[in-house]
Structure formats: C-alpha cells, structure tokens
C-alpha cells in the first residue's frame, strides 16, 4: 500500500498544516497577486511557511498550488506555466519535509462554471485538472488534495482526473455552510450526496475544508462520520476574517480553537488541519492535543 | 387574460424556463402591452421570488443561474423598447470582482438582482483594478459601487479601491460582499455597507440611496 494511505489507515490521527494564502499575506503577498507565482519568485517564503508547519508538528503539508491550473492562472497570463509552478511547489515542500512526513498537492476549483450553466465543457475541466495533477505527481507529491469544491460535478471530474492519470491517493473535500437547509455547499450539495459522489469517483479520504469556522466543522464531521467507512478529513477556517492593520485577521485564535479542535478529533476524523486564517500556532495547539490524546484511537 | 400571462411569465422565470419566458414576453408584446409593464409586473416579481428563495436556502446557485438566464433572454426583447429613463431606473451601480479574483458567480447574481429591482448596473467583470472602478464611477455618475471577492488573498484589494475613492473625494456609496467578507471587515475597510446575499444586497443598495423597503417574505 502507498505509504500515505498506510499512515492514514494506521488508526493514528494525522495532522495536516494550516493555511497557505493567509500566511503568504502575512509575508506581504499583495492583494490580487498570483500566490502560485511565489513558488518561482519567492521560493524562500513558500519554503519557510512549509517549514513552520512541519516545525509546529504537521504530518502533512499542502503545496502552494491551490490555483495552479490553466483556467485560474490565465488571469495572470501564466496559463502555460502550470507544470513549472507545480514542480517548483512540490520541490519546495519536499525540501523541508522530514523523513516519514508527507507532501500533498493542493488542487482547487477551476473558478469557471461547467456547461450547461457556464461555458466550461466537461472534457476541458478534466484536462485542466489532469494537467495539474500529473505535474504534482511528477514533482513527487505523496497525495493529491481536491479541495474547496462546491459543485459536485466539478469535484467528481477532479477526482477522476487524479485517479485515471496518476497513482496518487486522493483526498477530496467540499466546502459546506450551515443554512436553513442544513449543511450545504453554495451549489446546494449536502453531505450525503458529497460522500456518495466522492466515493463513486474513487476518493480515498473524504471530508470538508474552509467554511465559517470550527463550530460548523464539528457539526459537519458529526454528520459525516456515520455515513461512510472511509477516512475523514476536516480542515476548518479560523472563523471569519476581520481587517486589522492591513491584513485579514481571523476571529478564532489558537486558544479559542483548542476545545473545538478537540471535539472534532473525538468526533472521528482521521486527518485534521486548518484552512484560511489558521497558522503554525493553531497547528502547534492541535499537535499538543493529539499528543495528550495519544492513547485515543478512533 | 394579460394578468394570467404576466403570472405565467413570473412562473417561467422562477422555474428557469427560458423558452417559455421568451414566448410569453413576445406574446404580451404582441398583445400591445408596453415593455415597462411586462418588466415590472412579469419579470421582476419572478426574480424577486427567486432572490428570496435563494436567501432562504430553498434554492441554490444553479437554480438562480437558470432563472437568471430566462430573465435575461426576456429582458433582451424588452430593452430596445425601454426609454433611457426607464433603463436608468432608481440609480446606477458599478459592480465588479476585484483585482486578482476571477470569481464572478456571486457578483453576477447580485448584478442581476439589482437589475431586477430597477437599478441600472454597469458590470466591470472580473479582475477589476481601482482605476477601472474609478473611471466607471465618474463616467456613469454612479450612486453606488459594489465590489466582490471570494479569496482571502484578494479581499484586501477592496480597501485599496475605497482608499482611492476617498483620496479623490468621489461621492459614491460603497457596498461589498463575497464568501470571506463580514460586516466587521466592511466597517474596518470603510465600506458603506455589506450584504450577505443578493437579496440583502438589493435592500442595502436601496437604503444607501434612500429608498425604504418593506420586509419581504416567501409566499
């Protein structure tokens, strides 16, 4: 079995990293700049973020490739640099990755609408994802994270592109928000549908990322756990951002987050980490909880 | 007869039935109804229901987009027949997704709901720089500018635009929205208002230019 999957299935909870985007901003990424281009122009910054997370106790870090697909990079005129950005990103993460830890390739949505609602043909979406994910594998990533998905059709295409073009394990999550109709994505996809579709597409780990904060993530994990035998991943935002001294600051500090993260752990996740607004201090806290719960098995 | 047809037109928009919506619009025009009445009493009430259902999580993004397409197709038939004053409506809103951000679905829905509520909307699209916002505000003499961002790495650009507006002393109300945006964030960057969804955005736009709205509920 693949080493990453072996670790996931060991029964020990794995700790992922926190956010990349908000960490880049703390290091002066200008608003509206292309974060993935930093893999080339500011490699030392990207590397230091990965190192901070490994030092804080992460078992897995995600590459700075969330938007490294042709559709998104086009905005910056970088549509022909997908492979270059992905290879550089994986190499940066691997350069600080300790023995026995993992580097996962981040894959976000295309940002375009699929036909017939929008103009993106299914085949083109597939090719866009395949191009990115193949480059992540070529660079030496241990797994691929399909994340922040809202439309289930696009999410499934991304998972299939990974499964059919690489041998990488696939971790697949969507972004849910609590509303009058329960936990749904902006496209209206509920947790049950997400699990079914991701399972059919062959995802190895299923879960949720981003969203409105750790409280909602607790509810998500509790709803998800009884619905699948597959390992579950949860990567929450640190609440809602505010704007303080020129950067977005999130309301859930490591202290505020701690008891909530513990509840997520006890609700049966297999991989925990953070999304927007979480930093190394959050991850360090979760590592402490995990160490304290060392005897705790799912 | 025309009352029923108008109701059918509203329903076609709510159901996102583009062919039906176009057919009914043409029929009403053939019957001699003026474009403004078809807009006000057929299309707009339909979109209002769509907006409220979207706000209340009864429908989601895909259904809104399908309704919007029906509405747009009918509107295309009416627009050449509407006068300039009728097109200008309650006020002009400049709207765009900020620099570095390509996400325009939410912004498009807000633009469409504003149009459906009688605003004239100039949509600058995605990846919009401050200069482009400012030029459009001045050129159109707009009452309101609306900015959208989905990414934490682009939301800060809203402040860049607001700072430029203040530097140049331009009289325009600023409203912001998008997944990572909150009321607190909007206040801190100096926006005049924040709306959580497209229906609230319409209410906000109206209140920013002094139109009082009644509380709407789903029937």
Boltz contact constraints between the chains, C-beta under 6 A:
constraints:
  - contact:
      token1: [A, 21]
      token2: [B, 152]
      max_distance: 6.0
  - contact:
      token1: [A, 21]
      token2: [B, 153]
      max_distance: 6.0
  - contact:
      token1: [A, 22]
      token2: [B, 152]
      max_distance: 6.0
  - contact:
      token1: [A, 31]
      token2: [B, 154]
      max_distance: 6.0
  - contact:
      token1: [A, 31]
      token2: [B, 156]
      max_distance: 6.0
  - contact:
      token1: [A, 31]
      token2: [B, 157]
      max_distance: 6.0
  - contact:
      token1: [A, 32]
      token2: [B, 99]
      max_distance: 6.0
  - contact:
      token1: [A, 32]
      token2: [B, 100]
      max_distance: 6.0
  - contact:
      token1: [A, 32]
      token2: [B, 154]
      max_distance: 6.0
  - contact:
      token1: [A, 32]
      token2: [B, 157]
      max_distance: 6.0
  - contact:
      token1: [A, 35]
      token2: [B, 153]
      max_distance: 6.0
  - contact:
      token1: [A, 75]
      token2: [B, 102]
      max_distance: 6.0
  - contact:
      token1: [A, 75]
      token2: [B, 127]
      max_distance: 6.0
  - contact:
      token1: [A, 111]
      token2: [B, 102]
      max_distance: 6.0
  - contact:
      token1: [A, 111]
      token2: [B, 103]
      max_distance: 6.0
  - contact:
      token1: [A, 117]
      token2: [B, 62]
      max_distance: 6.0
  - contact:
      token1: [A, 117]
      token2: [B, 65]
      max_distance: 6.0
  - contact:
      token1: [A, 179]
      token2: [B, 57]
      max_distance: 6.0
  - contact:
      token1: [A, 180]
      token2: [B, 56]
      max_distance: 6.0
  - contact:
      token1: [A, 180]
      token2: [B, 57]
      max_distance: 6.0
  - contact:
      token1: [A, 181]
      token2: [B, 57]
      max_distance: 6.0
  - contact:
      token1: [A, 186]
      token2: [B, 61]
      max_distance: 6.0
  - contact:
      token1: [A, 187]
      token2: [B, 60]
      max_distance: 6.0
  - contact:
      token1: [A, 187]
      token2: [B, 61]
      max_distance: 6.0
  - contact:
      token1: [A, 187]
      token2: [B, 62]
      max_distance: 6.0
  - contact:
      token1: [A, 188]
      token2: [B, 60]
      max_distance: 6.0
  - contact:
      token1: [A, 240]
      token2: [B, 182]
      max_distance: 6.0
  - contact:
      token1: [A, 241]
      token2: [B, 180]
      max_distance: 6.0
  - contact:
      token1: [A, 241]
      token2: [B, 185]
      max_distance: 6.0
  - contact:
      token1: [A, 242]
      token2: [B, 184]
      max_distance: 6.0
  - contact:
      token1: [A, 242]
      token2: [B, 185]
      max_distance: 6.0
  - contact:
      token1: [A, 243]
      token2: [B, 185]
      max_distance: 6.0
  - contact:
      token1: [A, 243]
      token2: [B, 188]
      max_distance: 6.0
  - contact:
      token1: [A, 243]
      token2: [B, 189]
      max_distance: 6.0
  - contact:
      token1: [A, 248]
      token2: [B, 152]
      max_distance: 6.0
  - contact:
      token1: [A, 276]
      token2: [B, 152]
      max_distance: 6.0
